[in-house]
Amino acid sequence: WKGPSGPFFFCMIIWFNGPSRDKLINKLPRQPMEIGCNYIQDVREVDVVCAFDYKVVEDIKILPNIKYYTRPDAFNANWNKIDHPYTSGGNSGLLACVVASEMPKESIYIIGCDWGLTDNSSDDHIYKKGPMRKYTNNIKKSIAVILKDNDVHIVNDLKPDVPFNIISTDQFLSTINNNIKEGPCKN
């Protein structure tokens, strides 16, 4: 597995599907590199979409200028395959972290990671399965290993069960707004 190559991104956004993303989905100015999970392209313009479940991969309409990634067991035409040792037993957020880990950047901000806070998803109306647990301790450990050499912040006003620093929505927006005025996204 070798991820996408391209320009250096000072700030990268990864959109998970937790309901905490809803307060930023339409408020955050478009960033130079945004990676999202599952049906994100229906509510936000992104550069990369990652999906773990085969049904989701089949359902997503391929759009121009977006790269699509999935695991080998869900591989479909027009999708790039992530063959990585940590993808087994994972989820779309883990796949997004694998893609992000292969791209040059300075900071990663994960939005919509509500692990340990709720089993709800912003996409429950699409899944029609009701609330389901979004992570396991194994997924949490895998993401910590995948992103170990990166500056990662979880954007959340509460305290999700994550192995990374947490930054509030207001702190995050202040950081982004300052960087729009002053240059590339930095802490």
Buried (B, 14 or more C-beta within 10 A) or exposed (E): BEBBEEEEBBBBBBBBBBBBBEBBBEEBEEBBBBBBBBBBBEBBEBBBBBBBBBEBBEEBEEEEEBBBBBBEEBBBEEBBBBEBEBBEEBBBBBBBBBBBBBBEBBBBBBBBBBBBBBBBBBBBEBBEEEEEEBBEEEBBEBBBEBBEEBBBBBBBEEEBEBEBEBBEBEEBBEBBEEBEEEEEBEE
